[in-house]
Amino acid sequence: MVKIRLRRMGSRHRPFYRVVVSDSRKVPSSRVIEELGHYDPRKDPVVIRLKTDRIDHWVSRGAQVTDTVRGLVRRASAAAES
C-alpha cells in the first residue's frame, strides 16, 4: 500500500519534515516515490509548503493519507484561503 506521510529530517532537537509518498511496508526513512512538500514547525509562523495537485493525484490513485498529513493539508488550505 502507498501512503502519504511525513519523513523526519534535520538534526537532533531541530526537526524538519518532508511530505512524501512511500510504500507503507518500508521504514519512513527509506527511498520515496515522490516528495510532495515540506513542513517546518520551528519557524514563526510555521512553514507548510505542499503540492496539493500532486496530493490529489496520489489520493485518486489510492494512496492513504496519514492523520498528521491530513491536518497539515487542512491548515495549508485554510491559510491559502485567508
Beta strands, then each sheet from edge to edge (+ up, - down):
strand 1: 2-11
strand 2: 14-23
strand 3: 34-40
strand 4: 47-50
strand 5: 64-65
sheet 1: 4+ 3- 2+ 1- 5-
end
